[in-house]
Amino acid sequence: MRFGTIQDVVDFAGKLHAALAAQYAELEQLSSSERARLMLDYLNRHEQNIALAMDKYEGDMSQGVAALWLQDVPELQSQELVDKVRGVDLNDVDNIIAVALDVDGYLLRLYRRLADEVDSDEGRAVFNSLLKLEDNERHRLSRAAFRLADI
């Protein structure tokens, strides 16, 4: 059983989004497909915006809530998710979108699980807020993908 704090999870998420933004920027430079470069540019900006939102969220969170301990926190490994992004087919927009949605799905499942398991209302509110943020961003990504399909 792993223990961690809400702060640990928020830190992980912010660092993950920053690492994903950097990876998408790198992949954008390597792709030869204009549509793929457009999507990778969008994903880079998308992840940068979420990383900034996470930093702001972290700054706004009270110390008491941030320090709340969680039981049975899953292993928070961002490198595995970044490696999944690194392995996309640079010329296949559908593959790029599928991997991005898969990473978003991981975070949605994480936040949902922690919201269900945390013992305090304040902690539950944090994870429900992160869940809503990630879900909204996932919908924005889906809409951007549909718009790109029309190009």
Backbone bond lengths (Angstrom), bond angles and torsions (degrees), N, CA, C in turn:
res aa  C-N    CA-C-N  psi(-1)  N-CA   C-N-CA  omega(-1)  CA-C   N-CA-C  phi
1 M - - - 1.445 - - 1.526 108.28 -
2 R 1.334 116.36 126.73 1.462 121.70 178.67 1.522 109.38 -100.08
3 F 1.317 114.58 140.37 1.451 120.63 175.13 1.515 108.76 -109.96
4 G 1.301 117.07 152.10 1.452 122.41 176.51 1.514 108.45 -163.69
5 T 1.306 115.33 169.81 1.462 120.06 178.69 1.524 109.80 -104.50
6 I 1.304 114.89 166.26 1.462 119.52 174.35 1.528 108.77 -60.26
7 Q 1.327 116.74 -37.42 1.464 121.31 177.48 1.533 110.95 -57.17
8 D 1.326 116.88 -41.69 1.469 120.62 179.20 1.527 111.24 -59.22
9 V 1.311 116.45 -42.25 1.468 121.07 -178.11 1.526 110.26 -69.24
10 V 1.329 117.18 -43.27 1.465 120.72 -180.00 1.532 109.99 -66.02
11 D 1.337 117.35 -41.38 1.470 121.02 175.89 1.526 110.50 -59.13
12 F 1.321 116.06 -47.62 1.459 121.39 179.00 1.521 110.67 -55.63
13 A 1.321 116.50 -48.38 1.465 120.60 -176.68 1.530 111.04 -63.81
14 G 1.321 117.65 -42.93 1.463 120.39 178.78 1.516 111.98 -62.84
15 K 1.326 116.25 -44.37 1.472 120.21 179.06 1.523 111.34 -67.42
16 L 1.315 116.78 -37.12 1.464 120.23 177.75 1.523 110.41 -61.97
17 H 1.325 117.17 -47.65 1.466 119.91 -178.79 1.526 111.08 -63.70
18 A 1.321 118.27 -38.21 1.470 121.14 177.29 1.532 110.43 -65.26
19 A 1.327 117.18 -42.29 1.468 120.88 178.97 1.522 110.97 -66.10
20 L 1.317 117.17 -38.51 1.461 120.32 178.17 1.529 110.46 -65.79
21 A 1.331 116.82 -41.01 1.468 119.94 177.78 1.521 110.44 -58.69
22 A 1.319 117.14 -45.85 1.462 121.17 179.45 1.528 110.83 -62.49
23 Q 1.324 116.89 -40.52 1.462 120.53 -179.39 1.525 110.89 -66.73
24 Y 1.329 117.21 -42.46 1.464 119.82 178.46 1.530 110.69 -64.01
25 A 1.331 117.76 -38.44 1.474 121.01 177.91 1.525 110.35 -62.72
26 E 1.325 116.57 -42.60 1.467 120.63 178.65 1.534 110.46 -63.64
27 L 1.307 116.87 -44.87 1.464 120.67 -178.80 1.529 111.50 -65.43
28 E 1.324 116.08 -35.08 1.467 120.22 178.41 1.528 110.37 -58.14
29 Q 1.321 116.54 -39.67 1.464 120.92 179.76 1.531 112.25 -68.59
30 L 1.310 117.33 -25.81 1.461 121.80 -176.12 1.525 114.14 -90.60
31 S 1.313 117.02 -19.81 1.462 120.42 -174.61 1.526 111.34 -76.00
32 S 1.336 115.78 143.78 1.462 120.78 176.65 1.533 111.60 -101.34
33 S 1.318 116.88 -4.83 1.461 121.55 -178.92 1.530 109.76 -94.83
34 E 1.329 115.66 126.36 1.467 120.39 179.56 1.531 111.25 -61.41
35 R 1.319 117.04 -44.02 1.476 120.32 179.43 1.533 110.66 -63.34
36 A 1.324 117.13 -41.04 1.465 120.40 178.58 1.527 110.24 -65.30
37 R 1.335 117.25 -40.89 1.475 119.86 178.43 1.527 110.67 -63.04
38 L 1.320 117.09 -39.74 1.470 120.01 177.09 1.529 110.92 -61.14
39 M 1.336 116.42 -44.67 1.465 119.79 -179.98 1.523 110.82 -66.93
40 L 1.319 117.43 -42.54 1.467 120.56 179.84 1.530 111.27 -65.03
41 D 1.327 116.62 -36.62 1.471 119.93 175.32 1.525 109.88 -63.91
42 Y 1.327 116.09 -45.33 1.466 119.81 177.46 1.538 110.03 -58.91
43 L 1.326 117.53 -46.89 1.463 121.12 -178.65 1.525 111.61 -63.20
44 N 1.318 117.21 -38.39 1.461 120.99 176.29 1.528 109.80 -58.45
45 R 1.330 116.47 -52.45 1.475 120.27 -179.62 1.529 111.50 -64.28
46 H 1.310 116.22 -39.04 1.463 123.10 177.91 1.541 110.30 -57.46
47 E 1.327 116.13 -49.13 1.471 120.52 -178.85 1.525 111.64 -70.28
48 Q 1.326 117.43 -35.85 1.473 120.05 176.05 1.527 110.39 -61.06
49 N 1.325 116.04 -43.68 1.466 120.40 179.87 1.523 111.63 -63.38
50 I 1.318 116.70 -41.04 1.468 118.92 178.95 1.529 110.06 -68.49
51 A 1.324 117.88 -39.38 1.470 120.54 177.68 1.525 110.26 -60.12
52 L 1.328 117.44 -42.46 1.469 120.83 177.08 1.526 111.21 -64.50
53 A 1.336 116.09 -41.00 1.474 120.24 177.89 1.531 110.24 -62.65
54 M 1.328 116.61 -38.79 1.472 120.20 179.24 1.528 110.34 -66.26
55 D 1.333 117.20 -40.67 1.472 120.55 177.51 1.527 110.65 -61.33
56 K 1.339 115.73 -43.77 1.465 119.55 178.81 1.523 110.30 -65.20
57 Y 1.309 116.09 -43.06 1.461 120.95 179.82 1.526 109.82 -60.09
58 E 1.329 115.16 -44.01 1.459 120.49 -179.91 1.531 110.70 -61.73
59 G 1.335 116.58 -40.93 1.460 120.56 178.88 1.509 113.13 -67.94
60 D 1.327 116.51 -30.45 1.467 121.06 -179.02 1.527 113.36 -84.17
61 M 1.321 116.41 -15.39 1.467 120.56 -176.45 1.536 109.71 -75.18
62 S 1.311 117.08 136.05 1.464 119.79 179.05 1.529 110.27 -68.76
63 Q 1.325 115.89 151.59 1.462 120.87 179.79 1.527 111.28 -60.24
64 G 1.320 116.19 -36.74 1.462 119.52 -179.21 1.510 112.29 -63.43
65 V 1.330 116.57 -42.52 1.458 120.51 179.06 1.522 109.83 -70.75
66 A 1.323 117.26 -43.16 1.466 121.28 -178.76 1.525 111.41 -59.50
67 A 1.329 116.39 -33.42 1.464 120.80 -175.94 1.528 113.46 -87.20
68 L 1.326 118.03 0.23 1.465 120.24 179.55 1.525 110.12 -62.52
69 W 1.314 115.69 132.96 1.463 121.12 -179.06 1.511 110.38 -85.80
70 L 1.316 114.53 144.05 1.454 122.58 177.86 1.520 107.86 -118.67
71 Q 1.306 115.84 143.83 1.458 121.82 177.38 1.519 109.41 -97.97
72 D 1.295 116.64 145.83 1.460 122.19 173.24 1.530 112.94 57.07
73 V 1.337 115.40 49.21 1.461 121.19 176.34 1.528 107.91 -77.04
74 P 1.322 117.51 130.54 1.472 117.82 178.55 1.518 110.82 -65.08
75 E 1.308 115.74 159.92 1.464 120.98 176.73 1.529 108.19 -61.11
76 L 1.319 116.00 122.83 1.461 120.63 -177.03 1.524 109.00 -97.92
77 Q 1.311 115.67 91.43 1.463 122.35 -176.02 1.521 109.68 -114.47
78 S 1.313 116.77 104.13 1.462 119.27 -179.86 1.520 112.07 -76.60
79 Q 1.330 117.87 -28.34 1.466 119.92 -175.32 1.525 112.20 -60.89
80 E 1.300 116.67 -37.80 1.468 120.60 178.67 1.528 110.89 -60.99
81 L 1.327 116.83 -40.51 1.464 120.93 179.73 1.525 111.11 -71.96
82 V 1.329 116.96 -39.84 1.464 120.82 177.65 1.528 109.62 -64.47
83 D 1.325 116.63 -40.07 1.470 120.42 177.89 1.527 111.14 -63.09
84 K 1.321 116.53 -35.81 1.469 120.16 177.31 1.527 109.67 -62.32
85 V 1.330 116.79 -42.64 1.464 121.30 177.37 1.527 109.95 -65.43
86 R 1.315 116.73 -42.54 1.467 121.47 -179.46 1.524 111.31 -58.84
87 G 1.317 117.60 -28.24 1.455 121.87 -176.35 1.524 115.29 -87.59
88 V 1.334 118.56 6.84 1.468 119.62 -178.40 1.521 110.80 -67.56
89 D 1.323 115.19 157.37 1.456 121.89 172.44 1.528 106.54 -78.39
90 L 1.331 116.41 112.31 1.466 121.98 -172.62 1.526 114.38 -63.95
91 N 1.300 118.06 -15.52 1.459 120.42 -178.77 1.523 112.75 -110.87
92 D 1.320 116.72 6.76 1.465 121.82 -178.70 1.529 109.07 -114.62
93 V 1.320 115.87 97.87 1.466 121.33 -177.08 1.524 110.95 -59.74
94 D 1.331 117.39 -39.37 1.464 120.14 179.91 1.531 111.16 -61.83
95 N 1.332 117.06 -39.56 1.461 120.76 177.83 1.528 111.00 -66.09
96 I 1.317 116.83 -41.29 1.470 121.73 178.56 1.524 109.87 -60.50
97 I 1.319 116.09 -46.43 1.468 121.03 -179.69 1.526 110.59 -65.27
98 A 1.320 117.38 -43.13 1.468 121.19 -179.19 1.528 110.70 -60.96
99 V 1.323 117.37 -42.70 1.468 120.31 179.76 1.529 110.19 -67.55
100 A 1.323 117.47 -42.29 1.473 120.63 178.36 1.530 110.62 -60.69
101 L 1.322 117.14 -42.89 1.464 120.68 178.81 1.530 111.18 -68.15
102 D 1.315 117.23 -32.45 1.460 121.36 176.83 1.536 110.75 -65.11
103 V 1.324 116.72 -42.74 1.468 120.51 177.24 1.526 109.78 -64.22
104 D 1.324 116.94 -43.89 1.472 120.19 176.45 1.526 110.36 -59.86
105 G 1.324 116.72 -40.25 1.463 121.12 178.64 1.517 111.84 -61.33
106 Y 1.323 116.93 -39.01 1.472 120.76 176.77 1.527 110.00 -58.21
107 L 1.329 116.57 -47.02 1.468 119.82 -178.79 1.525 111.35 -67.22
108 L 1.316 117.43 -38.93 1.467 120.03 177.11 1.528 110.76 -60.73
109 R 1.324 116.67 -44.60 1.473 119.98 179.20 1.531 110.70 -64.62
110 L 1.319 117.06 -40.14 1.467 121.25 179.03 1.522 110.57 -61.77
111 Y 1.325 117.25 -51.56 1.466 120.79 -178.27 1.527 111.43 -63.50
112 R 1.332 116.73 -39.98 1.472 120.35 179.77 1.530 110.31 -63.50
113 R 1.321 115.55 -44.62 1.471 120.21 179.78 1.525 110.97 -62.65
114 L 1.323 116.80 -46.04 1.462 119.64 -178.55 1.528 111.49 -68.19
115 A 1.330 117.26 -35.78 1.473 119.93 176.45 1.523 110.52 -62.73
116 D 1.328 116.62 -37.30 1.462 120.88 179.46 1.524 112.42 -71.83
117 E 1.338 116.71 -30.02 1.462 120.21 -172.51 1.527 115.06 -97.77
118 V 1.332 117.97 -19.77 1.464 119.53 -176.15 1.529 110.08 -68.18
119 D 1.337 114.83 145.08 1.460 120.01 -173.61 1.529 114.69 -87.92
120 S 1.324 118.49 -10.48 1.469 119.16 -175.67 1.520 111.37 -115.38
121 D 1.322 115.62 150.47 1.464 120.57 176.96 1.522 111.24 -63.96
122 E 1.341 116.96 -36.57 1.462 121.27 179.69 1.529 110.39 -64.77
123 G 1.318 116.29 -43.67 1.459 120.87 177.69 1.515 111.94 -64.29
124 R 1.318 115.85 -42.03 1.463 121.06 178.29 1.537 109.51 -61.66
125 A 1.327 116.91 -40.00 1.465 120.74 179.03 1.528 111.21 -62.97
126 V 1.332 117.12 -38.44 1.467 120.56 177.81 1.520 109.89 -60.87
127 F 1.325 117.27 -51.51 1.459 120.00 -176.26 1.522 112.32 -69.65
128 N 1.328 117.40 -33.36 1.468 119.20 175.18 1.526 110.69 -66.75
129 S 1.325 117.15 -36.31 1.462 121.43 176.71 1.529 110.81 -66.08
130 L 1.334 116.76 -43.80 1.468 120.61 177.90 1.527 110.52 -65.77
131 L 1.318 115.93 -37.46 1.457 121.22 177.56 1.534 110.22 -61.75
132 K 1.314 116.17 -44.17 1.460 120.47 179.42 1.532 110.73 -65.34
133 L 1.327 117.34 -43.42 1.464 121.45 177.64 1.523 110.62 -58.24
134 E 1.315 116.51 -50.24 1.471 121.11 -177.36 1.523 111.00 -65.73
135 D 1.318 117.35 -39.51 1.465 120.92 179.17 1.527 110.64 -65.32
136 N 1.334 117.14 -42.62 1.467 120.62 177.29 1.528 110.87 -61.65
137 E 1.315 116.40 -41.99 1.464 120.44 179.62 1.529 111.12 -67.31
138 R 1.309 116.33 -35.37 1.475 120.28 177.16 1.527 109.97 -63.64
139 H 1.333 117.12 -40.36 1.465 120.96 177.80 1.529 110.58 -65.86
140 R 1.331 116.75 -40.16 1.468 120.22 177.73 1.521 110.25 -62.26
141 L 1.320 116.79 -41.64 1.460 121.29 178.42 1.531 110.19 -62.17
142 S 1.311 116.72 -43.57 1.470 120.19 178.94 1.525 111.16 -61.49
143 R 1.327 116.82 -42.68 1.467 120.04 178.44 1.530 111.01 -63.99
144 A 1.336 116.57 -41.14 1.473 120.28 178.37 1.523 110.52 -63.03
145 A 1.319 116.70 -38.49 1.464 120.52 179.15 1.527 110.46 -65.21
146 F 1.319 117.46 -40.36 1.471 120.18 178.20 1.526 110.77 -66.01
147 R 1.328 116.98 -39.28 1.469 119.84 177.93 1.524 110.34 -64.26
148 L 1.321 116.76 -40.53 1.461 120.12 179.84 1.523 111.31 -65.54
149 A 1.311 116.44 -32.47 1.472 120.42 179.63 1.536 110.68 -64.18
150 D 1.340 116.34 -25.33 1.457 120.43 -179.76 1.524 112.91 -80.88
151 I 1.315 116.75 -10.79 1.479 120.09 -177.41 1.511 109.99 -80.04
